[in-house]
Amino acid sequence: MDLEAVRTFVAVAEAGQFQKAAADLSITQQAVSKRIATLERTLGVRLFTRGPRGAELTIDGQAFLPHARELLRVAERAGASVCPGHRPLRVDVIASRSAQSGLMRGFHHAHPEIDLDVMMLLDIETAVAAIRSGAIDASFRAVAAPGRPLPEDIESVRVLDEPLQLMTGPAHALAGARSVTLAQLTGHRIWMPGILPGSEWAAYYDDLVAEFGLTIEATGPNFGSDALLDTIADTPALATFMGEPTRLVWPADHGLRRIPVTDPTPVYPHSLLWHRDNPHPALATLRAHLAALAAGHDAAGTWTPDWVIPH
């Protein structure tokens, strides 16, 4: 359907005259007549009758008018969605309660004038493809996982090292500890059903297990953080890892403990990825905001896998 013909139809309907609609659109009356005739042939109905008072909508024209207006609104939104100066900045995070979401909440608080569209894409291949296609502007990822070098047109900068904590229920053997070392975790079952096979965070935990002889189980369905916390609270033999900045709320009777991990402290490295030719003006603002927050990386007493890109 020709949107210019639809636009002309709406103009005639609102003006009530072909001549006035032509003036409003800055085209000739003949052009208006041709566009309306084309639209009527496309729809197979008459849209106007000409009477003493000008152009009057037929019953079919009255039925079509609200849809025509909606078509024009959709077209306007579609155009705005790909206009870098007007559409929201589209950023991918792993989870809504993650440290990455916390970074974006802080950015939104600091820059409320910037429209944001925050989404969640699970794996790094999907995120990189979305960046390259323009579907998103940036993504938070740990890079580069083994065998996954970033394409040459993708830029990255490390923005946050997230310390891991051990979370236990009140009856767990380590529940009373003020801190635990990685060596103390040997032999304890750490349950993390949210690990996606093949993801960069699966690669991270595989290396953590291999380096320190831990037991991390990803068995069972992932019903989300609420179900995970319920199970940890009720099962003395299980614990889980949780990022220090991760925002969680649980019932008071769960008695959950968040315990720092030391010697060394495993940190999950978050990097921001974007396409080097992305023109969105808010992307530079986001990068500057994150750069101002970034602390030193690979600090003494911390651990990351060897494949993590140092920044």
N, C-alpha and C positions, 0 to 999 in steps of 0.2 A: 504494500500500500504506500503510495506516494505521500510522504509527510507534508510536503509543501501544498499538495492538494487538500490534505486534512486541515492544515493551518488556514488555507483560504476559505474552506467551508466554515470554520469557526468564526473567521472574521466577518463573513457575510451574515451568518446567523446573529452575530452580536450587533452588526451595523444595520441590518434590515434592508440594505440596498447593495447591489453589486458595485455601483459607482463609488459609494462611500468606502466600501471594503477595499476597492482598488486604490483609493487615496491613502487609506490607512497602511496598506502594504507597499505603497510606492511602486505599483505596477499598473498596467493599463486595464481598462474594464474588459477588453477582449481577452487578456490573459486570465482574468478572474473567471470569465465564462468558460474558457477552455479547460481550466483546472477543475471546475465543478463538473463539467461534462465528463471528463476523464474519471473522476471519482465515482460518478453515478454509473458509468459503464462497469467500473471495477466491482461495485456493490450490487449492480443489477436492479437498482431502485431509483426513483425520483426523490431528490432531497429538498427541492424548493419548487414552489409555484410562484409565478409573478402575478401580483394583483395590484389594485389601485394604491395600496400602501407600501408597495415595494416587494422584496423577496420574502416570502413566508415559508416557514418550514412545513414540509409534509409530515404525516404521522411517522414515516420512516426516518425523516430528517430529525424529528424530535427524539426518536429512540436512539439515533446515532450520536447526537450531540454530546451527551456526557462521556461516551466512550472516546469520541474524538478529542475532547479536552484532556482525558486521561492519557491518551496516546502522546499528546504534546508534552504533558508533564513527565512521562516516562522518558521521552526522548531528551528532555532537558536534563533529567537526572543522569541518564546514560552518558551524555556529553561531559557533565561535571565530574563523573566518576573517574575519567581518564585525564582530566585537566590538572597537572601537578600543582598549580597555584590555588586550586579550589577544593579538590577532593581530600578526604581524610588521609593522614599518614597511616599506612597499613603495616602493622608490626606483629610478628609471630612470636609467641611465647610457648613454653612446653605445657604449663598448667596454670590454672587461675590463681592458685595459692602459692606459686613458686616465687623464688627471689627475683626472677625476671619480671613477673607481674608487679612486684614491689617497686622495681626500678621504673616501670612504666607509670605506676601510680604517682611516684615522686615527680616524674617528668610532667605528668598532667597537672599536678598541683603547682609546679613551677611555671608552666606555660598553658594556662587554661584557654588561651585564645586559639590553640592549635587543635583542630579536630583529629581524633584518634579512632582507628578501627583496629582493635586488638583481637587476634585470632590464635588458634592452636593447631599447628601442623605437627604430626607426631615425629616423622623421621627427617633426617638431614637431607636425604635425596629429594624429598618432596619440597622441603623449604628452599633448597638451592634452585630447583626447577621453577618454583614460584617467583623467586627473586629475578631469575633470568627472563621470565616471561612478562614481568611487570605486575603479576597478580598481588605481590606484596612488595613493600619497600625495604624491609629489614627483618632479620631473624636473630634470635639469641640461640647460640649453639656452642658446644664444646668442639673445637677443631684442632687438628684434623684427625679424625678417627683412623685407625690402621687401614691402609688401602684406599683412603678416600681423600686424595688431595683436592683442594678447592680449584674450580676452574679459574683461568687467568683473569676473567672479567669480574670475579667476585673478590671484594676487599673484606678484610676482617680486622678487628682490634679487640684485644682482651679487655673486658670492662669490669669483671667481678670474680673474685675467688670466694666461693661459698663454703665455709667450714661445715663439715658434717658432725652431727651429734648422734649419740645413741639414744633411742627412745625405748623405755621399758615400762611394764606394768609394775604395780607395787610389790608383787611377790617374786619378781625376778631376782636372781642371785646377785646382780650388780645394781639393784635399785637404790641402795644406800650410798653408792660411791659418789664422791664429788666430781671425779673425773675418772676416765679409764684410758689405758693405753691400748694401742692396736694389738700388742702381744697378749693382753688380758682377754681379748675377745676370741682368741683361738679356742675352738671347741664349742662356742655358743652359737645357737642357730639365729641367723639374722634373716627375717622374712621380708621380701620386697616383691610382692606380686605385680607391681606396676612396671617392672623392667620389660621393655619391648625388645625381643630378640632382633639383633642386627642394628639396633640404634646406637648412637654415640654414647649414651649413658650406660647401655649394656656393655660396650667396650671398656668404659671407665671402670665399672664394677668387676668385670672379668680380670682386669689388670690388678685391681685392689686385692682380689682373692688370691691371685697368683703370687703377688709380692709378699703378702703377710699371712697366708695360710688360713684365711677366714672361710666361714661356711655361710654363703648367701643363697637362699632358696627363693626362686621366683615362681614356685608352683601355685596352682589354684587360680580361680578367676579373680580379676581385679574389679572389686565393687566400689572402688574409690577410697578416699582417705578416712571417711567416717567408719566404714566397715573394717579397715585396717586397724584403726585405733581401738575399736571394740575388741578385736581379736587379741591385740597386744595387751590390752588391759586385763583380759580374762585368762591369758595363757602364760604361766610363769616361765615356760621354756623358750618363749619367743621374744625377740627384740627386733627393732628395725632402725635403719638410718634415716635421718631427717636433716634437711638443711637448716642451719641456724636461723636464717631469716624467714623460713617458711611459716606462714600464718595459719595456726590451727586452733580450733576451739573444741573442747570435749567436756562431757559431764563431770562435775566435781567428784563424784564417787568412783571415777575411773582411776584416780590416783596415779596418773602417768608421770614419768620422770624424763626430763631431757638432760642428758649427761654429756659434757664436753669430751671429745676424744683427743688424746695427746700422743706424743712420742712415736711418730709424728702425727700432726693433725691432717687428715685427708681433706683436701679442698676440691670442690667441683669448679672447674674453670669455665666461666661464661664469656663468650665472645659475641660481638655484634657483627653480623654479616650484611653486606649490601652490594648492589651492583655499582661498579665504578662510574657508570654513565647515568645513574639515576638523577633526574633533575629536581626532584621534589624539594622545595626550599626548607621544609620542616626537618628533613633528614639531617641536614647540617646542624640544625639546632639541637636535635637529639644527640648527635655525636659529641657536640661541645658540652652538653649537659652531662653525659656519661663520663667524658674525659675529666671533668671537674670533680667527679665523685671518686674516680678510680684511685685505689691505693696501690702500693707496691705488690708485685706478683712474685711467686716462687720464693716467698719469705722463708727464713730459717725456721725449721721445725714443722714445715708443711710438706705434703706429698701430693703430686699429680703424676699421671702416667707420662712416660717418656715421649709419647707421640703428641702431647699437647703443645701447640705452637706457643712459644714464649713471647710475651709482649711487654 
